[in-house]
Amino acid sequence: MKKKLSVLVISITTFDEQGRVDEAAFRKHLGRLRAAGVSVWVAGSGSSEGYSLNPEERERVLAIAVEELKGKVPVRAMGCEPRLISEMLDFMRCAERAKVDAAQIFSLDIGHGTKPTAGELEKYYSTVIESTSLPIVLSSHQASGYFLPLDLVERLANRFPNLMGINYGGTDTTHLADIIERFGDRLEVHCAGPNNALSTLCLGGNGFMGGEGNFSPLLVASVICAYETGNLELLRASFAKLMAFTRINNRYGGSSMRGMKPLLNAFGLPGGALRSPRLPISAADAEVAVREVLKLDLPGIPPLKMTK
């Protein structure tokens, strides 16, 4: 069976100037992602500003995403790193009510830099997976300060048929290769961010994820398309543009969206405001970022004339 390749965009959450969820703008943004044919994560901790959502807002964001995306492109609930098992159980119940296609179990963060023990991790994941019939994706991310032991992933994969994937957020390509070698025949494997995108694909994984596609979903989709069709020239050109845009985005806030939202707004695309306490980059930095992005000629971006 041919492996399904995909890019997953971690969608922004659009807020108005009063800090409220801007539903009209959110639907418009999701429409851009849908038209590009990318898979979508919503209500995540980074690009989605998920930590700032109260339970009612999170419920509404997931409901809108399902209305706009389900049946057209995959829509998944990402969530945030919990301190308690009960927090992730609440998130799973919310994801079930929304009827998303899948949900992620984020890494457990028990606070104050303390790392969970192997036994604590096993109890956490087993309890959460047992609580739901949703397809489940695990997160193993360096932002949490640790990676999931692969023996634990093996036991979970053997026990739970609804475990469908793992997202790896690290820079160690040998560890990524181990994940794909051990689980690539039964779990989806995506890397977090585009840096290891080609390594993931070439090693037999499913693709990559990140926030860059919020700006140009056609660009991130073109990387997958070029790889899948064997168009090496398009792959080289698309990936070079993606990495150039990633450098700009990382310089101005990365997954915090401090630079991404001002960029979207500058080009007349639905971006909206950041939610306090996050603040956007300065107007001067935003102008520089816009000028740099214009040079890349990214697909699907409205024309914009800059004054000298």
N, C-alpha and C positions, 0 to 999 in steps of 0.2 A: 504494500500500500504506500502510495506517495505521501511523504510527510507534508502536513499543512504548514506553510510558512506565513508569518504575520508580523506586522509592527503594531504595537499597542501604545496609543497615545494616552498619557495621564492628563485628563482634561482639567483645565482651569475651572474654577467656580466664579461666575461673574457677579460682582457686587456693585450697587449704585453708590453714589457719593455719601449717602447716609448709612452705608454699611449693610444694607439689606440685599438679600439674594435677588438679582435682576433676572426674573424668569424669562422675559422676552429675549434678552441678550443671550442668556444661556441656551435657549432653544436655537437661536440663530447660530451660535458657535457650534453646537452639536450638529447642526445641519451641514456646516463646512466639513466636519469630520466624517459624517455619513457619506457625503458626496465623494470624498476621497477614498472611501472603502476601507478605512483603517478600523482596527478594533479599539475599544475605548474603555479606560478605567475612569471611574468617577468617585468623588468623595474620598480622595487619598490625602495623605498627610503632607506631601510636598507641594506639587503643582496645584493641587485642588484646595490648599489651605484648609484641609479637613479638620485640623484641631480647633479651628475657630467656629465650626458648625455646631449648633445645639441640636439635640435629638430631632426636633420638629423640622429644622432646616435640612438636616441630613436625609430624613425621610422624603422630603419634598424633592431634593436634588436627585435622589435615586429614582423617584417616581417619574420625574420629567425625562431623565435619561432613558428609561425604559420606553416611555411613550414615543420618544424621538428616534430611538435606535433599534429596539428589539425587532428581530426578524429581518433587519436590513444589514446591520453589522453587529458583531459581538459586543455586548455591553456588560461590564463587570464592576462589582463593588470592591474598592480597594481598601478603604479604612485607614486607621492609624495604629501606631504601636500602643498597646494597652499596658496599664499597670496591673490590672486584675483580670483573671479569667472571665469574670462576669461582664466586663466591658466588651470583650470580644463576642461573648454569647449574645449580648444585646445587639451588637452590630450584625451578627448572623441572622437574628430574628428580623431585623429591619431589612436586610438584603432579601430574605425570603418573602417578606410582604411585598416588596417591590417587584419580585419575580425577575431578577437579573439572571444573566446566563451563567455566571460564576461569581465567586467571592474569594478574596485573599485573606489568609490569616497572617497578620503582620507579626513580626518578631516581638516577643514578650520583653517589656522594659520594666524591671521591678524597682528601678529608681536608684539614685545616688551612685551611679556607675557600677552597681552590683550586677554581675552576670548570673543568669539562672543556671542551676545545675542540670546535668543530664536528666535526672529524675524529674525535676520541676518542668523541664521542657516537654518530656514525654507525657506527663499528666496534662499539661496545658493543651498540647495539640490533640491528644486523644479525646479530651473532654469536649473541645470545640468541634472537631470533625464528627464525633458521635451525635452532636446536637442537631445536625442539619443533613438534609438530602441534597443540598446544592453541590454542584461541582466545585472543588476546592483547589486553590493554588497556594503554595507555601512561599513565603518571602525569606530569603537568606541574604542579609544586607549588612555591609560594613558600617552603615550609619548607626546600627544598633550596638556596635562594639563587639559583635561575635557572628560567626556563621553557624548554620545548622550542621550538627554532626551527620555525615552521610549514612552512618549505620542507623541513626534515628529515622532519617528519610526512608531508608529501606524498610524498616519495620512498619512505618506508617503506610507506605505504598502497598505492602503485603496485606495489611489489615483492612484498609479502607478503599473500596472500589471507586468511591467518588473523588478520590485524590487525583487531580488531572494535570497538575503542573507545578513547577518551581521557578521562581524568579531569582536570579543571582545578581546581587549588587556589589560586586567586588572587581578588583583589577588583576587578580591572579589567574592567568589563562590556563595554567596547569590544573588548578582547582576546577575551573569551568570545564575543562576537558574531562576530568574525573566525573563530574556531575552528568555530562552528556553520555559518557561511556556506560555509566551505571544505570541511568534512568531514561535515556533518550528514546528507547524503544517502547516506553509505556507512559511517560510523562512529557508534557510540553516543557521545554526549557527555553526561557528568554533571559537575556542579560538586561540589566538596568542601565540605561544610557546607551548612546551609540558607539562609545569607544571600542567595545568588544563585539560590535554587531557582525562584522565580517568573520571574525574568529568563531562566533557562535554558529553562524550559518555553515561555514566550512567544516566545522567539527561535527555537524549533524544535528544542531539545535534547531529551534523553530523561529528565532528572530530576536528582536530587541524591543525595548520599551523606553519611554521617556517623555519629557514635556516639550521637546522641540517641535513636535507635530502640531502643537497648538497654533503655531505661526504659519507653517507651511505643511499641512498634512499631505499634500501631493508630493512634496519632496521626500518625506520619510517613506511614503508608499512606493515611490519610484525605486528606492534601494532594494526593497523586497522583489518588486517586479523584475528589475534588471537581473538580480541573482537567479530568480526562478526561471527566466527565459534564456539565461546564459549570455546576455548582452553585456559583455565585459566593458565595452566603451561607455555605455550608459551607466553601468555600475560604478566605474571609476569617476565619472563626472558627477553623478548624484551623490556619491559618498564624500567626494571632495567638497562639494557645496555644503553638505550636511555638517561636516567637521568644521568648516569655516564658520557656519552659523553657530555651531555649538561653542566655538571659542568666543564669539561675540556674546552669546547668551551667558556663558559662565563668567565672563568679565563683569557682567552687570547683574549679578544676583542668582544665576542658575535656576535651580528648582524652587527658589523662594518666590519667583515670578515678579520680583521687584523691577526687573528690566523688561520682562516679557509683556506684561500688561501695558506699560507705556508704548512699547513697540506696536502692539496690536492697535491701540487707540490712535497712534500717529498715522497708521495706514487705513484708518476708517473701519477696522475690523472689531468685532465685539470682544473687548478686553475688560473694561470696567475698572473699578477701583480695587486696591488692596484692602484687606480688612485689618484694622488696628490690632496689634501694634506694628504690623509691617508697614513700611513706607516705601514709596516708589523711588527710583533713582532720580537724581536732579534733572532739571530741564536741559542743562548743558550736556550731561552725560547721555540723555535720551537723544539729543540732536546728533551727537557723535555716533551713537548706535544706529540710528536711522540711516545716516550717510554710509556707514559701513555695510549695512544690510542691502541698501540699494545697489551696491556694486556687485552683489552676488546674483542678481536677477533670478530670484527664486520663483518657482511656478505657483500660480494661483494667487499672487499678491497684487492688489490694485496698484496702478501707477501713481507715483507721488513725485511732485516737483519740489525740490528744496530751494529756498532762496539762498543767495550767496551771502 
